[in-house]
Amino acid sequence: MLGLLQDWRIYAAIAVTGLAGLMRGYSGFGTAVLLAPAYSVLWGPRIGVPVMLVMELVVSMQLVPRAFGEANRRVILPIGAAACIATPLGAFILITADQDLLRRFIGGFVLVFGLLLTSGWRYHGSRPLALNLAVGSLAGLLKGATGISGPPVILYLLAGPEAVKQHRANLILFFGSIAVISVIPPALGGLIGWTTLAKLLLLLPVLMLCVPIGARLFHVLPEPWYRRAALCVLVASGLIALLA
């Protein structure tokens, strides 16, 4: 633990983790899309992604109870079920893929997602069960391989007819439904050991402190201000992971 505190990378991770906690508490998403590329640059995907997955599990359990009653469960539960089934298949990629190539893929994926959000593009069609299952399956594959399941689900859901409050609850419930299953394959694959747990002991309290602060900001901070800042952070983190 002392050696970890002497490494500059843990302080960079603490700063990014605090920002991700604010983003997650405010919007209902942001933990994975910000932390996966940042942690992958700092420690490599096989350490960074499992650290992020465990943190995502803890913060999701903190937010899910309230979101369950507010979310559109008819849409979210099939998406979450399909994602849970597909996640172990994606985890095989995490365990076996070249780590430098996977890090660059994560960076490019986050960068494209950030640019799509910036452009204002959204899916505007209907949301039948078959499409819900397809989106969920894609999200699960991405979750297992990169720790990031949000982009296809976020782009799919944000154009729906729900109010902003229900959009946020939808995302929280989805991430909560996939969080438990996502940590099992890395644990069985031997990726969650002392190195991962030592980082968790330092970073998890930062995340847990910042998520409730972000949730309070949801009620007071103008959405356009937050949106611009969040998009800038996403694009920057994707570029860093892609080019580092």
MIVEX-713800 format. One line per field, with one value per residue (C-alpha): residue number from 1; residue in one letter; x, z, y. Coordinates in steps of 0.05 Angstrom, whole numbers, plus 5000, padded with zeros to 4 digits. Layout:
% residues N
num <- [NUM/...]
residu <- [a/...]
xx <- [X/...]
zz <- [Z/...]
yy <- [Y/...]
% end
This chain:
% residues 244
num <- [1/2/3/4/5/6/7/8/9/10/11/12/13/14/15/16/17/18/19/20/21/22/23/24/25/26/27/28/29/30/31/32/33/34/35/36/37/38/39/40/41/42/43/44/45/46/47/48/49/50/51/52/53/54/55/56/57/58/59/60/61/62/63/64/65/66/67/68/69/70/71/72/73/74/75/76/77/78/79/80/81/82/83/84/85/86/87/88/89/90/91/92/93/94/95/96/97/98/99/100/101/102/103/104/105/106/107/108/109/110/111/112/113/114/115/116/117/118/119/120/121/122/123/124/125/126/127/128/129/130/131/132/133/134/135/136/137/138/139/140/141/142/143/144/145/146/147/148/149/150/151/152/153/154/155/156/157/158/159/160/161/162/163/164/165/166/167/168/169/170/171/172/173/174/175/176/177/178/179/180/181/182/183/184/185/186/187/188/189/190/191/192/193/194/195/196/197/198/199/200/201/202/203/204/205/206/207/208/209/210/211/212/213/214/215/216/217/218/219/220/221/222/223/224/225/226/227/228/229/230/231/232/233/234/235/236/237/238/239/240/241/242/243/244]
residu <- [m/l/g/l/l/q/d/w/r/i/y/a/a/i/a/v/t/g/l/a/g/l/m/r/g/y/s/g/f/g/t/a/v/l/l/a/p/a/y/s/v/l/w/g/p/r/i/g/v/p/v/m/l/v/m/e/l/v/v/s/m/q/l/v/p/r/a/f/g/e/a/n/r/r/v/i/l/p/i/g/a/a/a/c/i/a/t/p/l/g/a/f/i/l/i/t/a/d/q/d/l/l/r/r/f/i/g/g/f/v/l/v/f/g/l/l/l/t/s/g/w/r/y/h/g/s/r/p/l/a/l/n/l/a/v/g/s/l/a/g/l/l/k/g/a/t/g/i/s/g/p/p/v/i/l/y/l/l/a/g/p/e/a/v/k/q/h/r/a/n/l/i/l/f/f/g/s/i/a/v/i/s/v/i/p/p/a/l/g/g/l/i/g/w/t/t/l/a/k/l/l/l/l/l/p/v/l/m/l/c/v/p/i/g/a/r/l/f/h/v/l/p/e/p/w/y/r/r/a/a/l/c/v/l/v/a/s/g/l/i/a/l/l/a]
xx <- [5000/5058/5088/5022/5019/5088/5064/5039/4988/4945/4937/4917/4867/4839/4826/4792/4751/4724/4703/4670/4632/4604/4585/4551/4512/4488/4470/4463/4522/4595/4633/4654/4662/4709/4745/4756/4801/4835/4851/4872/4923/4949/4951/4930/4860/4870/4879/4841/4777/4767/4780/4727/4677/4678/4670/4612/4579/4583/4558/4502/4476/4475/4431/4386/4333/4304/4313/4274/4209/4221/4248/4211/4220/4184/4242/4300/4292/4296/4357/4390/4374/4404/4466/4476/4475/4524/4574/4613/4626/4656/4698/4734/4761/4785/4823/4854/4862/4926/4925/4953/4904/4847/4867/4866/4799/4771/4798/4771/4704/4697/4720/4667/4614/4632/4630/4562/4534/4564/4531/4463/4450/4400/4359/4288/4252/4207/4233/4204/4226/4272/4310/4314/4346/4395/4417/4425/4467/4514/4520/4536/4591/4622/4615/4652/4708/4720/4679/4637/4565/4533/4543/4493/4442/4450/4443/4383/4346/4358/4312/4253/4190/4208/4222/4294/4284/4260/4317/4365/4328/4329/4404/4415/4372/4406/4476/4453/4424/4490/4538/4534/4545/4602/4649/4642/4683/4744/4742/4739/4794/4841/4840/4815/4874/4913/4935/4863/4839/4894/4872/4799/4814/4840/4793/4726/4718/4730/4676/4627/4638/4628/4567/4519/4548/4535/4464/4451/4480/4426/4375/4415/4463/4436/4437/4472/4531/4540/4530/4585/4635/4618/4625/4693/4717/4693/4727/4791/4794/4781/4837/4886/4872/4875/4940/4979]
zz <- [5000/5016/4948/4916/4952/4925/4853/4818/4780/4842/4851/4778/4788/4851/4812/4754/4803/4838/4772/4751/4816/4806/4735/4756/4812/4767/4704/4723/4679/4670/4716/4663/4603/4642/4686/4637/4590/4647/4688/4625/4609/4681/4694/4632/4618/4657/4721/4705/4680/4740/4788/4752/4750/4825/4837/4788/4827/4893/4867/4828/4891/4924/4871/4846/4902/4887/4812/4809/4824/4775/4715/4654/4674/4612/4570/4618/4646/4578/4559/4625/4620/4550/4573/4631/4585/4536/4587/4599/4524/4524/4586/4545/4502/4563/4589/4522/4479/4469/4523/4482/4426/4475/4509/4442/4425/4491/4477/4406/4429/4483/4434/4382/4436/4461/4391/4378/4442/4422/4353/4385/4346/4379/4358/4345/4325/4364/4420/4407/4449/4395/4389/4465/4468/4411/4444/4511/4479/4447/4513/4549/4500/4508/4584/4589/4541/4560/4623/4582/4568/4567/4497/4457/4514/4527/4453/4447/4509/4512/4453/4487/4511/4585/4626/4646/4715/4686/4635/4693/4731/4668/4663/4737/4735/4673/4702/4767/4731/4695/4750/4790/4732/4703/4762/4761/4698/4718/4788/4759/4710/4766/4749/4817/4865/4915/4863/4846/4918/4941/4889/4908/4981/4960/4903/4926/4983/4934/4888/4945/4970/4903/4877/4928/4915/4841/4856/4895/4838/4793/4828/4825/4767/4698/4652/4593/4637/4662/4593/4561/4616/4614/4539/4541/4594/4553/4489/4526/4562/4497/4461/4517/4518/4442/4433/4497]
yy <- [5000/5048/5035/5052/5119/5135/5125/5189/5147/5136/5211/5219/5163/5197/5261/5225/5183/5244/5274/5208/5205/5275/5256/5191/5223/5280/5242/5169/5149/5167/5120/5070/5116/5160/5111/5054/5094/5131/5069/5031/5084/5084/5009/4971/4942/4878/4917/4981/4949/4902/4960/5001/4943/4933/5007/5009/4952/4989/5055/5022/4988/5056/5087/5030/5026/5094/5088/5022/5057/5114/5076/5049/4976/4949/4975/4970/4900/4864/4906/4890/4815/4810/4849/4802/4741/4772/4800/4735/4729/4798/4782/4728/4784/4823/4762/4741/4804/4844/4897/4954/4941/4937/5002/5038/5008/5033/5103/5104/5078/5131/5185/5166/5163/5233/5261/5229/5260/5327/5323/5313/5249/5201/5140/5165/5101/5055/5009/4939/4880/4851/4916/4922/4853/4870/4934/4898/4843/4893/4930/4865/4846/4915/4912/4846/4866/4939/4954/5003/4984/5052/5083/5041/5043/5117/5136/5089/5112/5187/5201/5167/5202/5199/5261/5277/5247/5181/5180/5184/5129/5085/5090/5077/5015/4988/4997/4966/4905/4891/4910/4845/4797/4839/4827/4751/4734/4776/4746/4675/4693/4714/4789/4812/4802/4843/4893/4908/4908/4957/5007/4997/5013/5081/5099/5072/5122/5179/5154/5142/5213/5246/5208/5239/5308/5298/5275/5340/5381/5349/5394/5459/5460/5481/5420/5456/5475/5404/5374/5416/5399/5325/5320/5355/5306/5246/5269/5285/5217/5180/5218/5204/5130/5125/5163/5148]
% end
